[in-house]
Amino acid sequence: MALSDRDILIYAALGFSVWLSGVLEVRWFGQTLFESGALVSALAALIVAVAICLIFRTTMNWRGTVKSLSVTVAVVMALPGLFGEAARQLLFVWATGLKPQTEPAFAATIFFGNAVLLGYALFRQRNAR
């Protein structure tokens, strides 16, 4: 079984919108999240990771996608945001409004969230029944 073109577009659009909403939230609340110390940044990263996994799981259930496609869905969801973040870091570093020394904490949060998503997808796929 494979994802349809429509499902790929839906999951990719969802992944991009999650990343874009994260960038906008950081624009508004980034100084509080990433310039208030390591504990606050770590908590923000954990909340982001849990939220992404919940969005992933809920969307897979809504679309009726089988668990054996979990890794494929996670990759499709993650890629637009990873490409978007690379472009933002190269061309639009000002978009988050963060100080240069706190930009790495934001990037680390994105990488952590994607790593947790991929790990969770692998877990779901390996335990598919």
C-alpha angles and dihedrals in degrees: 000000000000137000117268119237088251092054091048090053092047094049093043092049090048092050092049092048091051090052093045093049088051091053091049092048090050089050089058102032104016097109090055093045102042105023098051098077141281096290093057091046092050091049091050090051091051093049091048091051093049092046092050092050091049091050090048094049095043093049093048089052092046092050092043091234114168118245091239087074094052096111092047091050092047092051091048090050095045101046100070092051093046091051090043092051092049090053091045092051092049102038111014107033088144091062095090096046090225124142114255092250092057098045090088091058090056092047090048090053090054093048092046092050092050092046091052090047092052092045091049091048091051090050091050093047094048091050095045114133 
